[in-house]
Amino acid sequence: MVWKKIAPLVVVFSVALNIALIGTWAARAARVQHASDEAYAGEVWCPLHRRLGVSPEQWRRIEPQLDAFRRESQALRAEMNLLRAQLVDLIAGDRPDHETITATQEEIRARQRRMQELVVEHLLAEKETLTAEQQRELFDMIRRRSGCQGPALMWGNAGETSQEEP
């Protein structure tokens, strides 16, 4: 009987404590982000572009493109993650509907295609701003990280190398 009277108070206390903790975390995160923004105000904050040695003028042209790319790619990733979760739920259901599963897979593939288009568009736009040496370094890094060490591997001719300059 006493528990029924105390339970609402415990729930209210728990909710209030959670709100306080989330509020504290959010305020701290905002301060850290603000400090980070101030630390790089007007400077190249992206480690990749710092490594490429982009000039302040190049960065002024690259940063807005990079911000737009990040926003759109994050939105696409969120959509794909939601669709993947839906796909798992569809497959895990008692009576999986193959047509709905196929349609969901196609939605995921459409987002993946859009993501690839977005990346290509971004790289082409950034390439216009980078010097030839910066471009070489950027694309060499991409090749190394993707496991594609050069043109020969891209065409399935492992062991052969191209002597041509990109």
C-alpha positions as CSV (number, residue, x, y, z in Angstrom):
1,M,0.0,0.0,0.0
2,V,2.8,2.4,0.9
3,W,4.5,1.6,-2.4
4,K,1.5,2.8,-4.4
5,K,1.8,6.2,-2.7
6,I,5.5,6.4,-3.1
7,A,5.8,5.1,-6.7
8,P,4.6,8.3,-8.4
9,L,7.2,10.3,-6.4
10,V,9.9,7.9,-7.4
11,V,9.0,8.2,-11.1
12,V,8.9,12.0,-10.9
13,F,12.3,12.0,-9.1
14,S,13.8,9.7,-11.7
15,V,12.5,11.8,-14.6
16,A,13.8,15.0,-12.9
17,L,17.2,13.4,-12.3
18,N,17.4,12.2,-16.0
19,I,16.4,15.7,-17.2
20,A,19.1,17.2,-15.0
21,L,21.7,14.8,-16.3
22,I,20.8,15.3,-19.9
23,G,20.7,19.1,-19.4
24,T,24.1,19.0,-17.9
25,W,25.5,16.9,-20.6
26,A,24.0,19.1,-23.3
27,A,25.4,22.3,-21.7
28,R,28.8,20.7,-21.5
29,A,28.7,19.5,-25.1
30,A,27.7,22.9,-26.3
31,R,30.6,24.5,-24.4
32,V,33.1,22.0,-25.8
33,Q,31.7,22.6,-29.4
34,H,31.8,26.4,-28.9
35,A,35.4,26.2,-27.6
36,S,36.3,24.0,-30.6
37,D,34.7,26.4,-33.0
38,E,36.6,29.3,-31.4
39,A,39.9,27.4,-31.5
40,Y,39.6,27.0,-35.3
41,A,37.8,30.3,-36.1
42,G,39.0,31.2,-39.6
43,E,41.4,28.2,-39.7
44,V,41.3,24.9,-41.3
45,W,39.5,22.7,-38.8
46,C,39.4,19.5,-41.0
47,P,42.4,17.2,-40.3
48,L,42.4,16.0,-43.9
49,H,42.6,19.5,-45.4
50,R,45.2,20.5,-42.8
51,R,47.3,17.5,-44.0
52,L,46.8,18.6,-47.6
53,G,48.0,22.0,-46.6
54,V,45.1,24.0,-48.1
55,S,45.6,27.7,-48.0
56,P,43.1,30.1,-46.3
57,E,41.7,31.1,-49.6
58,Q,41.2,27.4,-50.6
59,W,39.6,26.7,-47.3
60,R,37.1,29.6,-47.7
61,R,35.9,27.9,-50.9
62,I,36.1,24.3,-49.6
63,E,34.4,24.8,-46.1
64,P,30.9,25.6,-47.3
65,Q,31.0,22.7,-49.8
66,L,32.2,20.4,-47.0
67,D,29.5,21.6,-44.6
68,A,26.8,21.0,-47.2
69,F,28.3,17.6,-48.0
70,R,28.4,16.6,-44.4
71,R,24.8,17.7,-43.8
72,E,23.4,15.8,-46.8
73,S,25.5,12.7,-46.2
74,Q,24.5,12.6,-42.5
75,A,20.8,12.8,-43.5
76,L,21.3,10.0,-46.1
77,R,23.1,7.8,-43.5
78,A,20.3,8.3,-41.0
79,E,17.7,7.3,-43.7
80,M,19.7,4.2,-44.6
81,N,20.1,3.2,-40.9
82,L,16.3,3.6,-40.4
83,L,15.7,1.5,-43.6
84,R,18.2,-1.1,-42.5
85,A,16.4,-1.4,-39.1
86,Q,13.1,-1.7,-40.9
87,L,14.6,-4.4,-43.1
88,V,15.8,-6.4,-40.1
89,D,12.3,-6.1,-38.5
90,L,10.7,-7.3,-41.7
91,I,13.0,-10.3,-42.0
92,A,12.6,-11.1,-38.3
93,G,8.8,-11.0,-38.4
94,D,6.7,-14.1,-38.1
95,R,5.6,-13.9,-41.7
96,P,8.1,-12.0,-43.8
97,D,6.6,-10.3,-46.8
98,H,9.1,-10.8,-49.6
99,E,7.6,-7.9,-51.7
100,T,8.0,-5.5,-48.8
101,I,11.5,-6.8,-48.1
102,T,12.5,-6.3,-51.8
103,A,11.0,-2.8,-51.9
104,T,12.9,-1.9,-48.7
105,Q,16.1,-3.2,-50.2
106,E,15.6,-1.1,-53.3
107,E,15.0,2.0,-51.1
108,I,18.3,1.2,-49.4
109,R,20.1,0.8,-52.7
110,A,18.6,4.1,-54.0
111,R,20.1,5.9,-50.9
112,Q,23.4,4.1,-51.5
113,R,23.4,5.3,-55.1
114,R,22.6,8.8,-54.0
115,M,25.4,8.7,-51.4
116,Q,27.9,7.6,-54.1
117,E,26.7,10.4,-56.4
118,L,27.1,12.9,-53.5
119,V,30.6,11.7,-52.8
120,V,31.6,12.0,-56.5
121,E,30.0,15.4,-56.8
122,H,31.9,16.6,-53.7
123,L,35.2,15.2,-54.9
124,L,34.8,16.8,-58.3
125,A,33.9,20.2,-56.7
126,E,36.9,20.0,-54.3
127,K,39.2,19.0,-57.1
128,E,38.6,22.3,-58.7
129,T,40.0,24.1,-55.7
130,L,43.0,21.9,-54.9
131,T,46.4,22.2,-56.6
132,A,47.7,19.3,-58.7
133,E,49.9,18.1,-55.8
134,Q,47.1,18.3,-53.3
135,Q,44.8,16.4,-55.7
136,R,47.5,13.7,-56.1
137,E,47.9,13.4,-52.3
138,L,44.1,13.3,-51.7
139,F,43.5,10.6,-54.3
140,D,46.5,8.6,-53.1
141,M,45.0,8.6,-49.6
142,I,41.6,7.5,-50.9
143,R,43.2,4.7,-52.9
144,R,45.2,3.5,-49.9
145,R,42.2,3.6,-47.6
146,S,39.9,1.9,-50.1
147,G,42.4,-0.9,-50.8
148,C,42.7,0.2,-54.4
149,Q,46.4,1.1,-54.7
150,G,46.3,2.4,-58.2
151,P,44.8,2.2,-61.7
152,A,46.1,-1.4,-62.3
153,L,44.1,-2.7,-59.3
154,M,41.0,-0.8,-60.3
155,W,41.0,-2.6,-63.7
156,G,41.7,-6.0,-62.2
157,N,45.4,-6.2,-63.4
158,A,47.0,-6.9,-60.0
159,G,50.7,-6.7,-60.2
160,E,50.8,-4.2,-63.1
161,T,51.3,-0.6,-62.5
162,S,50.7,2.4,-64.7
163,Q,53.6,4.7,-65.5
164,E,51.3,7.6,-66.5
165,E,50.9,10.6,-64.2
166,P,47.2,11.2,-63.1
